[in-house]
């Protein structure tokens, strides 16, 4: 499995390297003007608005993050996709309206006036994949001298969003070692492709590879997708539900009661709830919790569930401390195998 995980990781790195090198770097003049509540004017290039933060590239300060509620007026001659909390989209350049906190989206033959508090996302149409790339990497380590126990954790996530599509990649790896016990590993690799529609609807396709020695799971490969909707979408909170189906291929290692490796396929329905809460100030805080329940359709009565929760607290610019919780459950694993694996880890990391 270690070789399998390494080959998967190498393939991922190669994929993103080719994708980024093949993407033209589309630069433009930094002529966008942001007027803040205190009257300050900042000139630069608007990269995006997401999760309540306006990303602005400047010549003298680099890329700065401005809290959206602190912005009074926005002006840009370039074309953006602008989405409201109700999921309505407009395309055009940006101009201040007559009233404060109002903005106009000027398209070809159209002019829409929106209250800025209703705007939750802006995407620069001319931007390439590299300009839209966001992600993080973090690492944790612990050591206990008495029993020579060590634990390493590694987490990483990268996503890029265009006008209507988003590609997301995530990797989570955990290694435990003690002098009196066999070392164990847990690795999860996920790809998500999402297509967004109006009125906050979305379609997603996913691929997941999981290995967990605590559960004697050599490899679980999952392929599927579903239909979802943002029930809540604003500049502080996002609540998303998704329903669909997946195909799963599993291989379990031999156990004391099951001397032969067990392999099999499974078709499961899927229900997912994701809650995302983010705050700002001197230190940003993000809380993301995802619960996925998978009742089996081909092995009636079997239910799997996965809970992942992550709290990230900014220590200083682009560096953060995180605490992560996971709970993996299987109501009908192979005989002699644990039904549940639970863990909490802490780490420090860097976001970009």
Secondary structure, DSSP 8 states (H G I E B T S, - for coil): -HHHHHHHHHHHHHHHHHHHHTS--------EEEEETTS-EEEEEEEEEETTEEEEEETTTEEEEEEGGGEEEEEEEEEEEEEETT--EEEEEEEE-SSTTEEEEEETTEEEEEEGGGEEEEEETT--TTTTEEEEEEEEEEEETTTTEEEEEEEEEEEEE-SSEEEEEEEEEEEEEETTEEEEEEEEEEEEEEEE-GGGEEEEEEEEEEEEGGGTEEEEEEEEEEEEEEEEESSSEEEEEEEEEEEEEEEE---SS--S-EEEEEEEEEEEEEEEEEE-SSS-EEEEEEEEEEEBSSSTT-EEEEEEEEEEEEEETTEEEEEEEEEEEETT--TTS-SEEEEEEEEEEEE-
